[in-house]
Amino acid sequence: MHPRSIVCVILAATLAVPLPAQQPAPPAPKPAMPAEQPAAPAPKPAAPAAPLKLVVLQGEGAINNMRAKTATQPSVEVRDEKDKPVPGAEVVFQLPAAGPGGVFHGWMRTQTARTDAQGQAAASGLTPNDQAGRFNIKVTATLDNSTGSVVIGQSNAVRGGEGGRAVNGRSGWWKAVVALGAAGAVGGVVAATRNGQAAAAIPLTPITITPGPISVGSPR
């Protein structure tokens, strides 16, 4: 047989042999699921802070002298829920922005102070303005998350203090008594004239008036 025929026979036999089927790749292993962790407990809400209590020591009902530019300095004591003094609390004294009121140290509307070992704090340098009338000083105390407030009522007047009020009241009472006495004397003269006794001298009994004590309470 011719060599070329032999080669053709070998090639034909090779092509007739079936190729092995390709095996599919094995599936990839599934990743292991992590173990379920227990849920963390929710944080407990913080207990609300107890409010602070403010007790007015000085300044309530005071009457400031506008003419002399003098005023009663407000002071308070800060206490906790057990009614014990609270040292180190921040205390803010706030004056009204308009109307009767005043300023601290010539220009400030607010002043901040710290309570001492007894829980007390006071403002300083308060002077009244030139508007008469009643006004409120708002006082707020803060320590950590606790807070409290109080209002101190005062008034501005031309003559401040209880002494000024007593003088004004006494003066008005004295004028009223004098007016009543004068009216009584004039009435006696007129009655005598009508009775035809104008020429006769009518003796007038002098009236002696002794002012008694006058008590003045706090402004309402």
C-alpha positions as CSV (number, residue, x, y, z in Angstrom):
1,M,0.0,0.0,0.0
2,H,1.2,3.4,-0.8
3,P,2.5,5.3,2.2
4,R,0.1,8.2,1.6
5,S,-2.8,5.8,1.8
6,I,-1.5,4.5,5.1
7,V,-1.4,8.0,6.6
8,C,-5.0,8.7,5.4
9,V,-6.2,5.5,7.0
10,I,-4.5,6.4,10.4
11,L,-6.1,9.9,10.3
12,A,-9.5,8.5,9.6
13,A,-9.2,6.0,12.4
14,T,-8.1,8.8,14.8
15,L,-11.0,11.0,13.9
16,A,-13.4,8.2,14.4
17,V,-12.5,7.7,18.0
18,P,-15.0,9.7,20.2
19,L,-13.5,12.2,22.6
20,P,-14.3,11.8,26.3
21,A,-17.2,13.9,27.5
22,Q,-16.1,17.0,29.6
23,Q,-17.1,16.6,33.2
24,P,-18.9,19.6,34.8
25,A,-17.0,21.4,37.5
26,P,-18.1,20.6,41.1
27,P,-20.3,23.3,42.7
28,A,-18.5,25.7,45.0
29,P,-19.2,25.1,48.7
30,K,-21.7,27.5,50.3
31,P,-20.2,29.8,52.9
32,A,-21.1,28.9,56.4
33,M,-23.8,31.2,58.0
34,P,-22.6,33.0,61.0
35,A,-24.3,32.2,64.3
36,E,-27.0,34.6,65.2
37,Q,-26.0,37.0,67.9
38,P,-28.4,37.9,70.7
39,A,-29.8,41.5,70.4
40,A,-28.2,44.0,72.7
41,P,-30.5,45.3,75.4
42,A,-31.8,48.8,74.9
43,P,-30.3,51.5,77.2
44,K,-32.5,52.5,80.1
45,P,-33.7,56.2,79.9
46,A,-32.0,58.5,82.3
47,A,-34.0,59.6,85.3
48,P,-35.2,63.2,85.0
49,A,-33.2,65.6,87.1
50,A,-34.8,67.0,90.2
51,P,-35.6,70.7,89.9
52,L,-33.8,73.3,92.0
53,K,-35.7,75.4,94.6
54,L,-34.9,79.1,94.9
55,V,-35.7,81.0,98.1
56,V,-35.6,84.9,98.0
57,L,-33.4,86.3,100.7
58,Q,-33.5,90.0,99.8
59,G,-35.2,92.3,97.3
60,E,-38.8,91.2,97.2
61,G,-41.1,94.2,97.5
62,A,-38.3,96.7,97.7
63,I,-38.9,100.3,96.5
64,N,-35.8,101.8,94.8
65,N,-35.0,105.5,95.0
66,M,-34.9,106.9,91.4
67,R,-33.6,110.3,92.6
68,A,-30.8,108.9,94.7
69,K,-30.1,106.0,92.3
70,T,-30.2,103.5,95.1
71,A,-31.7,100.0,95.0
72,T,-32.0,96.9,97.1
73,Q,-29.7,94.2,95.7
74,P,-31.5,90.9,95.1
75,S,-30.2,87.7,96.6
76,V,-31.4,84.1,96.7
77,E,-30.6,80.7,98.2
78,V,-30.6,77.6,96.0
79,R,-31.8,74.3,97.5
80,D,-32.1,70.7,96.2
81,E,-35.1,68.3,96.4
82,K,-34.2,67.6,100.0
83,D,-34.2,71.3,100.9
84,K,-30.4,71.3,101.4
85,P,-28.2,74.2,100.1
86,V,-26.6,73.7,96.7
87,P,-23.1,75.2,96.3
88,G,-21.5,75.9,93.0
89,A,-24.8,76.5,91.1
90,E,-24.8,79.2,88.3
91,V,-27.4,81.9,89.1
92,V,-28.5,84.5,86.5
93,F,-30.2,87.7,87.5
94,Q,-32.2,89.2,84.6
95,L,-33.7,92.7,84.5
96,P,-36.5,93.7,82.0
97,A,-35.4,95.0,78.7
98,A,-37.9,97.9,78.7
99,G,-40.1,99.9,81.1
100,P,-39.4,100.3,84.8
101,G,-36.3,98.5,85.8
102,G,-32.6,99.3,86.0
103,V,-29.1,98.1,85.1
104,F,-26.2,96.3,86.8
105,H,-23.0,98.3,87.1
106,G,-24.3,101.0,84.8
107,W,-25.0,99.0,81.6
108,M,-25.8,95.3,82.0
109,R,-29.3,93.8,81.9
110,T,-28.1,90.4,83.3
111,Q,-25.6,89.3,85.9
112,T,-24.2,85.8,86.6
113,A,-23.1,84.6,90.1
114,R,-22.1,81.3,91.8
115,T,-23.7,80.0,95.0
116,D,-21.3,79.8,98.0
117,A,-21.0,76.9,100.5
118,Q,-24.4,78.0,101.9
119,G,-26.1,77.9,98.5
120,Q,-26.5,81.7,98.4
121,A,-25.8,84.1,95.6
122,A,-26.5,87.9,95.2
123,A,-26.4,90.5,92.5
124,S,-24.4,93.7,92.8
125,G,-24.4,97.1,91.3
126,L,-28.1,97.4,90.7
127,T,-29.3,101.0,90.1
128,P,-32.9,102.0,89.0
129,N,-33.7,103.7,85.8
130,D,-35.8,106.8,85.4
131,Q,-39.1,105.1,84.9
132,A,-41.4,104.7,87.9
133,G,-43.4,101.6,88.5
134,R,-43.3,97.9,89.4
135,F,-41.0,95.4,87.6
136,N,-39.8,91.8,88.0
137,I,-36.2,90.4,88.3
138,K,-36.1,86.9,86.8
139,V,-33.6,84.6,88.7
140,T,-32.5,81.3,87.2
141,A,-30.2,78.7,88.8
142,T,-28.6,75.8,87.0
143,L,-26.4,72.9,88.1
144,D,-25.7,70.0,85.7
145,N,-29.1,69.0,84.4
146,S,-31.1,70.6,87.2
147,T,-32.6,74.0,87.0
148,G,-35.0,76.3,88.8
149,S,-36.3,79.9,88.7
150,V,-38.0,82.5,90.8
151,V,-39.3,86.1,90.2
152,I,-38.4,89.0,92.5
153,G,-40.8,92.0,92.4
154,Q,-39.5,95.5,93.0
155,S,-40.6,99.1,92.3
156,N,-39.0,102.4,91.2
157,A,-40.2,105.6,92.9
158,V,-39.0,109.2,93.2
159,R,-38.6,108.5,97.0
160,G,-37.6,104.9,97.6
161,G,-38.0,102.8,100.7
162,E,-40.7,102.7,103.3
163,G,-39.5,106.1,104.8
164,G,-40.3,107.9,101.5
165,R,-43.8,106.2,101.4
166,A,-44.5,107.2,105.0
167,V,-43.6,110.9,104.4
168,N,-45.8,111.1,101.3
169,G,-48.7,109.5,103.2
170,R,-48.3,111.7,106.2
171,S,-48.2,114.9,104.0
172,G,-51.4,114.0,102.2
173,W,-53.2,113.1,105.5
174,W,-52.1,116.4,107.1
175,K,-53.3,118.5,104.1
176,A,-56.7,116.8,104.3
177,V,-57.1,117.6,108.0
178,V,-56.1,121.3,107.5
179,A,-58.6,121.6,104.6
180,L,-61.4,120.2,106.7
181,G,-60.5,122.6,109.6
182,A,-60.5,125.6,107.3
183,A,-63.8,124.7,105.8
184,G,-65.4,124.4,109.2
185,A,-64.2,127.9,110.2
186,V,-65.5,129.4,107.0
187,G,-68.9,127.7,107.6
188,G,-69.1,129.2,111.1
189,V,-68.5,132.7,109.8
190,V,-71.1,132.4,107.1
191,A,-73.7,131.1,109.5
192,A,-73.1,134.0,112.0
193,T,-73.5,136.5,109.2
194,R,-76.8,135.1,108.1
195,N,-78.1,135.5,111.7
196,G,-77.4,139.2,111.7
197,Q,-74.4,138.9,114.1
198,A,-71.7,139.8,111.7
199,A,-70.5,142.6,113.9
200,A,-70.0,140.4,116.9
201,A,-66.7,138.8,117.3
202,I,-67.0,135.0,117.0
203,P,-64.5,133.2,119.1
204,L,-62.7,130.4,117.2
205,T,-61.5,127.5,119.2
206,P,-58.1,126.5,118.1
207,I,-57.8,122.9,116.9
208,T,-54.7,121.0,117.9
209,I,-53.9,118.0,115.7
210,T,-51.3,115.4,116.7
211,P,-50.4,113.0,113.9
212,G,-50.3,109.4,115.1
213,P,-48.2,106.6,113.9
214,I,-48.6,105.6,110.3
215,S,-48.0,102.0,109.2
216,V,-47.1,101.3,105.6
217,G,-47.2,97.8,104.3
218,S,-45.5,96.3,101.3
219,P,-46.7,97.3,97.8
220,R,-49.5,95.2,96.3
